[in-house]
Amino acid sequence: MSNIQINGGCRESEVCALRWKWEIPYPGLNTSVFVIPGEFVKNRDDRVVVLNRVALSVIEEVRGDHPEFVFSYKGRQVKKMYGRAWRKARQKVGLSECRVHDLKHTFGRRLRGADVPEEDRKDLMGHKHGRSITTHYSMAEITKLIAYANRVCDDERHKSDTIVFLEKRKRQANGA
């Protein structure tokens, strides 16, 4: 699940709510996207989630585990990512300060470092900026966004395990 955040720019609530019925296949590209309805998105706009190679492999790994939800545990929808398993995993890899949302920030930072234009970063991160969601349904637009999302997989500068801790730095700067 965390791979969907760090390779798809999703919020925790979007990942946990992800449903198979929201998937739109693009057979000519051997991929699919998910369109998350606005009621499940912070800015209330429908959100297109473009999957890079890593995120797509995670989706394929869990395909068939649950009839409705993409991510499930013991036959039930995963309601949150920040739980015992998350705390144990981050402790194991020495990232005890890492919050779930830091993974979304990391994806955005990697996109910027891979020279993805700001407008396309906003699309990939699900940020609101006045464009119609129907723009994303064209094959050309999806192809371009997939290529941009894959830059974080292809570029050697972005293959490190570095996680961006933006919120913590902001709190420290404010004296919290």
Disulfide bonds with the S-S distance in Angstrom:
none
